[in-house]
């Protein structure tokens, strides 16, 4: 019984009654949407880097293929 005497049951009861389910649901929804936005931003960052790298690789390959061939001197 000594442990239960140290637990502030009255304060917990008052705070538990003050919890509003609508606000809790909105908070969970906001957290979910925030996380989704964060993931989409990271995914687009990776996609952008891959697209930029691919485009640059094609450009460099194109430029190397178009270089004039110099006659070989032996």
C-alpha positions in Angstrom: 0.0 0.0 0.0 3.0 2.3 0.5 3.6 2.5 -3.3 0.0 3.5 -4.0 0.1 6.2 -1.4 3.0 7.9 -3.3 1.2 7.8 -6.7 -0.8 11.1 -7.2 -4.1 9.4 -8.2 -6.2 12.5 -7.8 -4.0 14.5 -10.1 -3.9 11.7 -12.7 -7.7 11.5 -12.6 -8.1 15.3 -13.1 -5.6 15.3 -16.0 -7.1 12.2 -17.6 -10.5 13.9 -17.6 -9.0 17.0 -19.3 -7.8 15.0 -22.3 -9.9 15.7 -25.3 -10.1 12.9 -27.9 -10.6 15.2 -30.8 -7.4 17.1 -30.1 -5.5 13.8 -29.6 -6.8 12.5 -33.0 -5.8 15.8 -34.7 -2.4 15.6 -33.1 -1.9 12.0 -34.4 -3.1 13.1 -37.9 -0.8 16.1 -37.9 2.1 13.8 -36.9 1.2 11.4 -39.7 1.0 14.1 -42.3 4.2 15.7 -41.1 6.0 12.3 -41.4 4.6 11.7 -44.8 5.7 15.2 -46.0 9.2 14.5 -44.6 9.4 11.1 -46.4 8.2 12.6 -49.7 10.8 15.4 -49.5 13.6 12.9 -48.9 12.3 10.7 -51.7 12.2 13.7 -54.2 15.7 14.7 -53.1 17.0 11.2 -54.0 15.1 11.1 -57.2 16.4 14.6 -58.2 20.0 13.6 -57.5 19.6 10.4 -59.5 18.0 12.3 -62.4 20.7 15.0 -62.3 23.5 12.4 -62.2 22.0 10.4 -65.1 21.5 13.6 -67.2 25.1 14.6 -66.6 26.4 11.2 -67.4 24.6 11.2 -70.7 25.9 14.7 -71.5 29.5 13.7 -70.7 29.2 10.6 -72.9 27.7 12.6 -75.7 30.5 15.2 -75.6 33.1 12.4 -75.5 31.6 10.7 -78.5 31.6 14.0 -80.5 35.3 14.8 -79.9 37.2 15.0 -83.1 39.5 12.0 -83.6 43.1 13.1 -83.9 45.3 11.1 -86.2 47.6 8.8 -84.2 51.3 9.6 -84.6 53.6 6.6 -84.1 
